[in-house]
Amino acid sequence: MSNLTFGNLMLGYLDAENEVRYNRESFEDFFYDLNGTLNKLSDFKKPTSLLIGRKGVGKSAYAVRLDLLNIASKESFIVKLGEVSYGHFVKISDNKGNVLGTQRYLHAWYLLLLCSVVKRLDEKDVTDVKALKVLKNAVSDLGLSSGRDIVRDIFIASKKEFKVKLSMLELSLSSDGENTSTKFSNLTDFTNFFIDVFCSLGITREIFPIIDGVDDILRTKKDTQEILSGLVRAVYSLNQKNFSNNKVKFILVIREDIVKMINDPDMNKIVRDTGYKLDWYTNSNSGTDNLLMLLNKRILFKEQEYDNSNPLKIWNTLFPNVLKNQSSWNYFLEYTMYRPRDIIQFLNQFIENYPNHNNITREVFNDELRKFSQDYFYEEMRNELLGFLNDDTIDALFDVLQKLGTSRRDNFDFQDILDVYSENYPNYDIKEVKHILTTLFNTGYVGMLRKIEQGNHVKTYVNFKHKDPRLAVDFSSKFIIHKGLFSALNI
């Protein structure tokens, strides 16, 4: 371990697909499974199918790890929504079926998700071959059979009710030697038929469609909640229907803040029953620091010399042990959002800038922490706020937070931020400023100071949402800007 240099370490990638693309041979070796999440998702006997977490916590890493499950008896594939045109998607809603509200796009998602599976099935994969032929014919008649790209399927589906109108479509299904023909008046009728036939297939091998790229739905301003609700409900309902009939389990990877913006009476039940939240924050009293274990595993698959009794050994070999009277690891974490992406980014800086060093000084450590804030952390904030604040508001935040931090770095109250907007951006009213502060608090880039009486003393606690998700914003409290923004804001 004494000869370990930063150049010996593997360069990481913030995008999970790049991580697999360029580190494929070792990806499974260094992948760190938080609390057995991979097993929960890949076990048909367990209901877990919604992988929830804030931006950067590794949701897509699980998606690509699940995508590597392919063996003779299993198939997994990623349904990429990142390039979906929701301008086309909104045209597939079932207005003729008199379906409104949260159900409006449910059947569109039913059909698109089931088609993604049907197109991959062969006769050897099912017990009811005739039923499979009916579904494949239906997919072909609708114009969805060419290729496996859901983006193209959505484009075709949005054009005048698919390739042919549903009202012109007639499907036959043999049952007990008799042929029964069915015609459809709307999308709901058709998808109900499609689901019934799909559930009769008797799929014999395990199939995991993994839905990723939901973040991009924030680009659309029309029917966002209804589209999201339909997707979550479709995954939940299809998994329930398939549980006793087919070995198919849909898995949805989705940001926590996106889930919370869905206004659906059943959403809490669905999340409670089938969701799992990726949360890497570790209380100092818990005994296991999962981010540190993740870091160690990325290094250990190449460097086997390691003492399991001291998880900090590798970190302390490379970095100063103590900074400002605390572990340098804990010191660094306070400049992060406790995400794997933050750890990989910081380590990459030393791999690229100090490849021949086996340890670095406090001065170098602090200099790289400054670059981490300026080149990475601030931009992460901007990206995370997209879709929740408009672009002009995000652009103005640098100036607003810098003015606040310059005069009120230790803490500020709501009146302080309201004054900054009143003096510099008077077009924002009090309601809009409250929304901005609430969004910054909910995403963890602004914390809250709480004073708690303890006997004859009053103790002040610094609370951030990424550490304690139960917190709610209190406008009568004092607030504080996240340390990771300090250098970027030059405060």
N, C-alpha and C positions, 0 to 999 in steps of 0.2 A: 504493500500500500504506500510505502514511502516514496516509490518511484512514479506514482500516479500523477500525471499532468492533465491539464484541461484538454490537451490535444488527444489524449487517450479516450476521452468521453465521446459519446455519440451525439451528433447534432440533432436536435429535435425540431419538429414542425408544429406550428400552431393549428394547422388544418389537418384533421384526422386522415383525410384521403391522401394527403401528401406524406403523412407519417407512414402509412401502409405502402404507398407507391415507392418511396425511397428507402424505407427501412423494413421492407416486407419480410426478409429472412429472419429478422430478430423481433418483429413486432409482438408475436405471441409470447416470446420469452420475457420481454420487459413490460408487457401489459400488466397493470396493477388493478386487480378486481376489488373494488371497494365493497366490503361487507357481503361478498357473495352475490353481487347484483347480477352477474352474468348467468349464474345458475337459476336465479329467480326468473329471468327473462326467457331462458331457453328451455324451461321445464313446462311441459303441457299441463301438468297437474297443478301448477300454480297460476293464479289469475294475473300476475304482474305483467302488464303490457304497455303501460305508460311510463316512460323514463323521463322524469321531470328534473329540471335544474336550471340555474341561471346561466347566462352566456359564459362559455369558457371552462365549464366544470368537467367536460369530457363526455358529453352525451353522444356526440358524433363518433368518438373513439369507441364507444360501446357498439354503435351501429356498424362500424367497419369490422370490429372484432366478431360480432355476430355473423357478419357476412362471410367470415372465414370458416364457418361451421360446416361448409359443404363437404359431405362424404357420401358414400353410396346410398345411405338410408335417409339423408337429410339434404335439404336445399334451402339456402337463405339468399335473399337478394334485396337490394336497397331500392325503394321507390323514391326517386329524387324529386322533391317538390320545388327545389330552389329556382328552377327556370320556368315554372308554371306561370302562364299569363292568366291572372285572375280576372282580367277584363274579358277573356273568353269564358272562363269558368262560370261567371255569374249568369251566363246565357243558358246554362244547363239546368237551372232550378225548375222545379215542378210547379209552375203556376196553374197548369190545367188540372192538376190533382187537388186543387184547393188546399195546398199545404203551405202554411205560413210560419213565420217566426223561426225558432230554433230547428224546426224540422225541414226548413225550406230546401237545404242542400244535402240532406241526409241520403236521399236515394241516388243522387249523382255520385256521392262518394262510395256508396254500396257498389254501384255498377263498375266504377273505375277500379276500385280495389280488387273486386272479384275477377274482373277481366285480366288484371295483371297476373293472377294465379292461373286462370284457365289457359292462357296463352303458353304457359310453361308445362302443362300437363300432357303426358302421353297415355295411351291406353293401358300400358302396364302399371300406371300409377293409381288406377281406380278400380273399384269392383263393378261399377255400373258404366260400362263402355257406351251404351246407348245414350245415357244422360249426358256424358261428356260430349258426344257428337252433337247433341242438341245445343249445348252451350257454345261449342266452337262454331257452329253454323250461325248462331245468333250474333256472336262477336264479329264474324265475317260479314254478315248482312249489314251490321251497323257501321262497318268500315273501320273497326278497331283492331283487326287481326294482324296488320302489317307492322312488324317490329314490336319492341317491348317498352317503348318510351311513353310514359304517361302524359308528357307534354303534348305529343302528337295526338294522343287519344282525346285529350281535352279540346284541342283545336278542332278535330273532326266532329266531336260531340256538340260543339257550339254552333256548327253550321247547319241551320235549318233542321234541327232534330236529327243529328247524326247523318250518316250517308243516305239512309232512307228514313222516312217518317215512321215513328212508332205505330201510328194508326194503320200503316200499310203492312206492318210486319205480322206474319202468322207463323207460329212455331208448333210443331207436332211432337208429342212425347208418347212413346209406346208404353202401355201398362196392361199387364195380363193379356197380351195378344191383341189389344185394341189400340188404335191410334186416336189420340185426342188432340184436336187443334185448338189453339188459344190465340185470340186476338187481343190487342191492348189499346186502351184509349189515352193513356198517359204514362209518364215515367214511373210513377209509384206502382201501378199495376204490373208493368214490365219487370221492375226490379224485384218485386215480391215473388213473381214467377221464377226469376233468375235465381234468387236465393234458395227457394224450395228445391229446385233442381240441383243446385250446387251442393246443398246439404245431403242429397241422396247419392252423391258420387262415391262415397266411401274411399276417400283418398288414403292410400296405404303408407306413404312415406311422409316424414315430417317436413313441413314447409314453413319458413319464417319470412314473410314480407316485412321489411323494416322501413318505416316511413320517416324520412329525414328532410330537412330543408324547409321546415314550416316557418322559420323566421321571416322569410321573404314575403309572407302574406301581409306583413306590416306595410308593404309598399302600396297596397290597395286601400282605398278609402271607402269603398262601397261594400256593404254587407259583411264586413270583416268578422264580426261576432258570429253571425249566422253560418258563415263558411267554416270557421273554427269549431263551433259547436257541432256542426254536422260531421266533421272529420272525427272528433273525439267520440261522439256517439256511435258512428259507423264502426270504428275499431272495437269499441266495447260490445256492441250488439253482435257483430260478426263473430267475435271470439266466443260469445255465449252460444250462438247458434252452432258453431263448429265443434264445440267442446265434446259432444257425444257422437258426432257424425264424421268429422274429418280431422286429420292431424295437421291443421293449419292454425297458426297463431300470428295475428297481426301485431306488430310492435310499433308504437308511435314515440318518437323522440321529440320532445317539445320543451321550450323555455317556460320556466315557472311564471314569469311575468305575463306571458301570453295566455297561459291557463287562467290566471287570475282576472284577465280582462273579459273572459267569457261569461256572459250573463245567462245562465241556464239553471233551472231549478234542480236538476239532477247532477250537476257537475261535481259537487262536493262528494256525493255518494260514489260516483265513478272513480274519482281520484283516490278516495279512501280505500275502495275495494281493489283497484287494479293498478294504482300508481306507486312509483318508488322515486323518492327524491334523492338525487346525488348531492350530498352536502359534505364538503371536505373539512369544514371547520371543526377543530378538536379542542375541547375544553382542556385546560392545563391539568385538570385532575383526572382525566379519563384514562391516562396511561398509554394510549396508542395515538401517535401522530401520523395519520394516514398520508399526508403530503410528504412527510419525511420518508416514510416507507416507500412511497412511489418513487421519490428521488433515488433512494438506495437501490431499488430494483432496476432502474434504468442503467445504473452503473455496474451492478453486480453481475449481470449476464455476461459482461466482458471481463470484469475484475473479480475473481472468485475469493481473493483474500479478504475476509471480512469477519469481524467479531460481532455476532448477533446480540451480545449482551449490551452493546452500546450503539444505539441507532444513530447517534450524532458523530460517530467516529469518522465517517467519510467526509461529512460537512466540515468538521473541525480540522481535518487534514488539509482541506483546500482553502478554507476561509478563516479569518480571525475568530477565535473562540468567543470573545466577549466584546461587546460594543455598548458603551454607556451603561455599564453595570448590569447587563443582561446578556443572555445567549445571543450571538449574532444571528442565529436562525430565527429566534422569536422577534428580534429587532427587524429583520428583513420582512417577516410575515405581516408586520403592521403597515408596511408599504404596499401590500397586496390585497386582493379580494379573496385570499385563501382558495385559489384555483390552480389546477395543474398547469394551465396555460401560463400563469404568472411564473411558476417555477421553471418551466422549460425556457421561457423567454430570458429570464435572468441568467440561467446557466449557459444559454447560447452565447450571451455577450462575452463571457470569459473564454468559451471554446474558440470563438472567432478572433478575439483580441489578445488573448494570452495563452496560446496553445502550448508553449514551452514551459509555462510556469506550473509548479506543483503546489504553490500557495501564493496568496496575495496579501498585501498590506491593508491596514484600515483605510488609508488614504485612497487606494485603488478601489476598494469595496464601496466606499461612499461616492466616489466618482461614477462608478457604474450604476449605483442606485439613483444618482441624479439623471443619468441617461435613460434609465428604466422609466423614470417619471416623464421625462420630456418626449422621448421617442416612441414609447409604448403605452403607458398607463393612461395618459390623457386621451389618446386616440381610441383606446378601448372604451372610455367613457362616452365619447362621441358616438361610436358605433352602437353601443348598447342603448342609447337614448333615441336612436332613429325609430320612428313609428310611434313614439310616446310623446315627443315634443316635435314641433315643426322645425324645419331646417334653419329658419332665421333665428329662432329661439336658441337652438343649439350653438349657432355661430356666435351669438352674443354672450354665451356663458363664460367664455374665457375672460372677457372684459369684466363681467359682473363678479365672478369669483375672485379675480385678481384684485379688484377694488375692495371687496369684502376682506380678503386675506391680508391685504396690505395694512389695513387699519384695525382689523379684528381677527388676526390669525388664531388667537387662543380660543375665541368663541364669538358668536354673533347671535342676535335675536331676530325675530321676524321683522321687526320695525327697521332693523339695519338693512336687510336685503330689499325691503319695500322702498326704503329711501334711495338705494342705488338705482333701482328701476325708475322711480319717480324723477330723479335728477338726470338720468342718462337715456332712459327708454320710457318716456311718459305714456306711450300708447298701451302699456301693459297695466291693467287694473289689478285691484287687490285679489280678485278671484284667480286671475291668471298667474300671479306671483305665487299664490298658495299652491296652485297646481304644479308649478315648476319646482318649488321647494319640496313638495310631497314626492315628486318623481325622483329628484336627487336623493332624497332620504330612502325611498323604497329600493333604489338601485345600489345604495350603500356608499355613494360618493359624498354624502353629507351625513354626519352622525349627530347624536343628540346627547346633551348632558343632563343627567338626572341627579337630583340631590335627595339622598335618603337619610332620614334621621335614625341614628343608632345610639340609643341611650342619650347621653348628654352631647353627643357629637353629630355633626352632619357630614356625610361622606358623599363625594361627587363621583358618579359613575359615567364613563364614556360608553355609549351604546351605538352600535352600528347594526343595520338590518341584516347584513350578510353574516353576522355572528348570532343574532337572535331574531329569527323571522317573525316572532310573535309581536314585536314592537309596532306601535302605531305612532304616527307623527303627532306631536303635541306642540302647537304653535306658541304656547306660553313658555316653552323651554328655551334653553340656550342651545345653539347648534355649533358644529365644528366641521371644518373641511377635512376630507380624508388626506392623510399624510402623503399618499402616493401622488397627489396632485401638486404638492408644495413646489418642487423644482420646476415643473412644467409652467406653473403660474408665476414663478420667481417671487415667492413670498417667504 
